Amino acid sequence: MSEYEAVLEQIKAFGPFQVRTFILVSLFEAPLAWAMLVPMFTADKPRFFCTTPQANNQSSELTDLNNTYMQEPEVCSANSSTCLGIEFDSEFTSIVSEWHLICKDSYVGELITSIQMAGVLIGALVTGQLADIFGRKKVLFAEYALLIVFWFSTAFAQTWQVYAALRFIVGGLVGGCLVVNFVLPLEFVTPKWRTFCGCIGFWAVGLMLLAPWAYFLRDWRLLNIAMASTSLTLLPLWWFVDESPRWLLSRGRIQEAGEIIVKAASFNKRPVPDLVPLQEFVKREQIRRDEQKKYSYWHLCSSFHLAMGTLICMFGWFVSSSVYYGHNFNSKNLAGDRYLNVFISGLVEIPALIFVLYSNNTWGRRRTVFLLMLLSGLACFSILIIDLTDRLKELSALTITMAMIGKSCIAGAWAAVQILSAETFPTVIRNIGIGACSMAARIGGIVAPQFVFMGEKSKPVPFVIFGVLAVLCSLLMLLLTETVGRPLPDRLHSETENNLSASLQCEILVTDTSKTDRISHPAGNGFNRTDSAELKTLQHTDSL
């Protein structure tokens, strides 16, 4: 056990101070979910109709619904002599109705969402470096404040091009905030609590709350203004959230870290621990940082087995992200009330994450990922079967149920994939490996809106894509070696035996799950790990 984690055990590994920090930082996830997923409503397409001339040709009006009412494809194919203009249903407004992004411009809504997700990729990459240089707390609050400013500004865009540029910046800031939001609480707890802190949060709650926001505010500009303004209420948390002691120690700022640890001990009603051993921790942190400079992304492919494991993990993250965000953005194409659908899609994530907390230790990482991915894929394929029977509208309730099952399972699978991946890479390149996986996930988020766009022509098409990806991923995950209860691999020379060769794994001593194994922390410091102490590298994964 490292000196820092020994100190955390003395002041209580997950005491009231850590619980408070976890809750306060997790609160940011709700507005971040709003900012990320609001295109589900602001880029939605209202019904629209063709405006045709009256008999006297002096003015125009909406055509009689019982006479020459034109369906959407007919409106788009009508020439100027037949259709003088377009009128949108007044149920709600969106960027589609604002800038007439229909017919030949119908792709623009999904394009803007993909541009936003590209911003998430860039923001996550940049923020990881900024948080290491300037600290977790400063970067989190600075980027969150900027997010509110640019998010608020989107409500005043006058062209879709300007709006797209602003959404790119918003995506970058959301991606950056999510990185630090994920990392900061984990650096206050021991490895035993990392899976809990990594799986449980307020992202799903934010998605659920997005539905009533959009239900009561049907104007897309007003919706953005209201949500951005409400998000300001979290900025005063600056005075209640502390900087990460682990980051301070990595920078040699022992006194500042000690003050926070003493504060935590007092809050947890524990005696002040001996902080002298932390000096040794700081020295070894510096050695670790120097050692990590020797490795690069090339080392992920330094052998056939490691390259295969890397590609499988990256594919798992890509599938998790593309299917997860695809389900979210595709909710507008489902039958029934779109507000209720979005609320339910957030609600179903909660039991899936709770299931992962239990099954990951009981059944193992690999089986958990396989089961959830497979169920998600089969649920999506069931929608295709319903469509082939030509009863998609008649069985709309069953279609929605299958879509929600698919969404729930992929949300849980993503959490399980993160843990399995982190435990698959050798310690010396674990951060690099998870960084590559994170980039794959962001690419999945970029292509997800394009999958949804295919549903404009045929609603089952996105679900077919989701089903194929999920089922294929579930099978590939079986090629990875189970990691539950096993010592984490440390060096590159043993990745073949330790990571991807099931036959040789049988020769490795597997201790009883009630005992502890000596392993290495992703930052390079040893600690005791129980079977329930899944290691998640300190990088954000999307989700959440």
Salt bridges, closest charged atoms under 4 A:
GLU3 OE1 - ARG284 NH2 2.33
GLU5 OE2 - ARG194 NH2 3.85
GLU5 OE2 - ARG246 NH2 3.09
GLU5 OE2 - HIS521 NE2 3.96
ASP44 OD2 - ARG338 NH1 2.68
GLU72 OE2 - LYS45 NZ 2.75
ASP89 OD2 - ARG47 NH2 2.62
GLU91 OE2 - ARG218 NH1 3.80
GLU98 OE2 - ARG221 NH2 2.90
ASP105 OD2 - LYS104 NZ 3.43
GLU110 OE2 - LYS332 NZ 2.55
ASP132 OD1 - ARG136 NH1 2.81
GLU187 OE2 - ARG136 NH2 2.80
ASP242 OD2 - ARG20 NH2 3.91
ASP242 OD1 - LYS263 NZ 3.15
GLU256 OE2 - ARG253 NE 2.85
GLU285 OE1 - ARG288 NH2 3.19
ASP290 OD1 - LYS293 NZ 3.96
GLU291 OE2 - LYS294 NZ 3.03
GLU349 OE2 - LYS407 NZ 2.98
GLU394 OE2 - ARG391 NH2 3.02
GLU423 OE1 - ARG365 NE 2.89
GLU423 OE2 - ARG529 NH2 2.92
GLU456 OE1 - LYS45 NZ 2.85
GLU534 OE2 - ARG365 NH1 3.45
ASP542 OD2 - ARG442 NH1 2.43
